[in-house]
Amino acid sequence: MQKKPSYPLAIIEALFVNIIWASSFIFVKLLLKDLGPLTIGGLRYFIGFLVLLPFMLRRGKLPHALPRRMWLRLLLIGVSAYTIGNGAMFWSLKYLPATTVSFMMSIITLLVLFGSILWLKEIPTWLQTVGILVTLGGTALFFSIGLKPGEPLGMAILSLGLVSFTLFGVLGREAARGQKVDTLSLTAIPLAFGGGLLLVVALPLEGLPQASPATWGLVLWLAAVNTALVHPVQPRPASADRLRDERDAQPLAHLDGANSLVSAG
């Protein structure tokens, strides 16, 4: 049986993931000057899958024997997280500052809380509840200054992504907790489904991507570092178990907002 990492190690892993992911908002905002939002998402996640594919082949992790129900679950995870969730988030960055999008992601905390209670029967502790309320209070304070013209459309687009991210959080947590599929497959296969479908949608809407070498280098960085490197840490079953439930990691996710605010400044 795989030895479970300590609780502090699981927290450190979640912190590491969120620090890396925080830069994604800034990088995507830069890429929007040369590429469409759906194209950026499709390239990032499908190339991320291609980066992970050799490791799956080397370790013999191709999931030939997965039941049809698990394939459907992985498809839903990919579509909810990457095709719809990140596709909507990248699209909203055309209308919203990176910091605003990052702070809006805090609403996922509340949505995942309700989803986990309803579907996973995971009840938060009082300390978790206090932490969630504190982070949501900070987000409310950030948005108390109001929205600029044009930003409500971006908020509406992002709201669709938030609902989809919530489904991903619950489905991913359930799959990781059940340990019915290895971590590498749980990471790579949804990337292939979600990124591939996003590219299929992006090509007729945004055309073939044409960009400078610097832009392509940033796309590859997002795919290799911000996706292929950190995504296998996020759903790792042992870490998920040590974090007890999805909500332990959610307050850490608000560091994205703080890091993006620093980067934007």
N, C-alpha and C positions, 0 to 999 in steps of 0.2 A: 504494500500500500504506500502511496506517495506521502511523504512526510509533509505535514502542513506547516507553512511558515508561521512565525510568531505574529501576533496581532500588530505590534509596532512595525514589523516589516511590511505587512499588508498596507498599513497606513502610508508608509514611505513610498511604496509602489504607486499607490493612488495619487500621492502628491507629485511624484515624478511624471506620471501620465498627464496630469492637469497642467503642469508647468510647460510641457512640450506642446500640448494641445492649445494652450493660450496663444502661442505664436501663430496658429493657423488662421485666426481672424485677421491678423495683420497681413500675412502672406497672401491670403485670398483677395483681400482688398487691393493689394498691389497687382495681382494677376488680372483683375477685372479690367485693367486698362487695355489689355491685349486679347483676352479670351472671354467667351461667354460664361456665365455662372454654371450652367449645366455641363458645359464642356470641361470646366475645371474640376467639378465633382466627379464626372465620369472618368477622366484621365487619372485623377489622384487615386481613386479607389480600385480601378481595374489594374493600373500599374502596380499598386500596392499588393494586389493578389498575385501578379506575375513575379514580384520580388519574393513572395513567400512560397510560390509553387516549387522551386528547386529544393527547399527544405522539406516540403511534404514528400517529394519524390525520394529524397535521400533517406528519410526516416521511415519510408513505407507507410505514410499516413494517409494515402488516398483512401477515402471512406467507401470502398466498394460495397460493404455489407450493411450500410446504414438503411434502416427501414424507411419506407415511403413517407411515413409521418414525420420523421426527423428531417428528411429532405425538404418537406413542406415548411417545417419550422425554420430551417436555415434560410429558405427563400423569403419567408415573412420577415425574418430578422434583417436580411439584406435590403429588402424593399423599404421597410420602415426606417431603418437607420440611414441608408445611403441614397437610395433613389428619391424618396420623399423627404426624409428628415434633413439630410445635408443638402439636397438639391434646393429645398425651400430656404434653408439658411444662407447658402451661397447667393441665391437670387435676391434675398432681402438685403444683402450687403451692397447691392446697387443703389439702395435708397437710404440705408441706415449707416451710421458710423460703426466701426468695428467694436468700440466699447459698448455701445447701446445693444448690439446683438449679443455680445458676451453676457451682459447683465440680464438681458431678457431670458437667457437660458436658465436663470435661477428658478423660473416658474416650473421647470421640470421637477424640481424637488418636491413641490406640493402635489403635482400630478402623479409622480412615481409613488409618493406616500400613499395616496388613495388607491392606486393600482395594486400596490403590494398588499394592502390590507384586504382588498376585495378578492384578488386572485391567488395570492401566495399565502394569505393568512398570517402575515408578518406584522406584528403590532410594535410600533416604535416605543422605546423607553422614554422616560421623562426627560433624560439628558439629551437624547437625540431630538426630541420635540423642541426643547429650548434652543438647541443649536440651529434647527431649521427656521424657527421663528426669528432668531437674531439675523440670520442671513437674508431672509425675506424682508425684514425691516430695513436693512441696508439698501436692498434693491428698490424698495418703495421710496426711500429718501432720494436715491439717484434719479428716479423718474418724476419726482415731485416738481421739477422745473418745467415740465411739459414737453411737447413734441414740436419740431420745426415743420414747416410746410413740406409736404411730400413724404414725410416719415410714416403717417398712418398706413399708407399702402404697404410699405415695408414691414410694418408691424403685423398687418393682416397676413402677409405671405409667411412671415416667421411663425405666426400662430399655428399654421398648418404643420410646419416642421416640428413645433413643440409637442403637438398631439402625437405625431408619428414617433418622435424620440421617446415618448412615454411608453408606447407599445414596445419599442425596441428594448427599453430598460427592463420591462417586466419579462418579455420573452427571453432576453439574453440571460437575465438572472435565473430564470427557471431552468434553462438549458445547462448553465454552468453548475447550478446546485445539484441537478440530477446526474451530472458526470456521465451522460450517455454518449458523448462525443468528445474527442480529445480537443485540447485548447487550440492547437494549430488549425484544425479543421473548422472549429467554431469561429475562428478569426477569418481564415482565408475564403471559405466558401461563401459566406454572406458578402464579402468584398467583391467576389466574382459576380454574384447575382446582382447586387445593388449597383456596382460600378458599371457592369456591362449594360444593364437596362438603362442607366442614366445616359450612357454614350449613344444608345439607340435612339433615345428621345432627343438628345442634343444635336446630333448630326443634321437632321432635316430642319431643325429650328434655328441653329446657329452656324451651320455650315462646317466645312473642314477647318480645323484649327490652324492658324498661321501666326507665328510669333517669333520673337528674337531668341537667340541662344540663351540669353540670361533668363528669359521667361520660362523656357523649357527646363533650364536648370532648377528653377524654383519649383516647377511642377514635380520634377523628379525628387527634390528634397521633401516635398510634402508627402509624396507617395512612399519613399523609402524610410524617412525618419519619423514624420508625424503620423504615419499610418502603419507601415509594416513593422516598425520598431516597437511602438508603444501599444498597438492594439492587442497583441498577444498577452500583455500584462493585465489589461483591463478585465477580460472575462475569465482569467485563470481560476479554475474551480476551487483550488485550495485557498487562494487569496480571497475569493468571494465568500468562502465559508468563514474565514477568519475575520472578515469585515462584518460577519453576521447577517447583514442584509444590504440591499442596494442603498438604503438611506444613509448608512454610515459614510459612504463615499460621496453622497450628494453635497453636503456642506463643503467638502474639498473642491467640488466643481466650481464653486463661486470664486475660487482663486483665479479662474480664467478671467473674470471681470477685472480683478485687481491687476493681474499681469498685463492684460490688454490696455488698461488705463495707463500703466507705467510706460508700456511700449509706445502708445499713441502720443504720450507726452514727450 
